[in-house]
Structures are given as C-alpha cells and as structure tokens.
Amino acid sequence: MKHVTTITKTPLLANNETTDLSFLLSILSLGFDLVTTFIGAASTVFEGLLSALTQFNSVKNPES
C-alpha cells in the first residue's frame, strides 16, 4: 500500500521587487509604444495612397 504525503509550501513570487507604480508605468509605456507604431503605420499608408492618387491624376490629366 502506498502512502500519500502532502507538501504544504507557499508558492514564491518570481519577482517581488516591482511595485504597483512601476507596473502601471510599464503598461502605459507599452500602450504609448503601440499607439506610436499605429500612428506611424497609418501615416505611411496615407502617404502611399496620396502618392498613388497623385500619379493617377497625372496620368488621367496630363499637363502638356
């Protein structure tokens, strides 16, 4: 017959040095980085669309 023994140890936190404020600041920094990336991507898409429309207009309406 096997005997079952229970181990009663409380789990340890992996990193207990961070505070709530530093965690909040890291989340805000991540959000700011994401917003900056999306604004840059939207700006690039808008620039490409404007360039395509300008070229289309110059083909349809030549100035000479």
Secondary structure as UniProt FT lines:
FT   HELIX           20..60
//
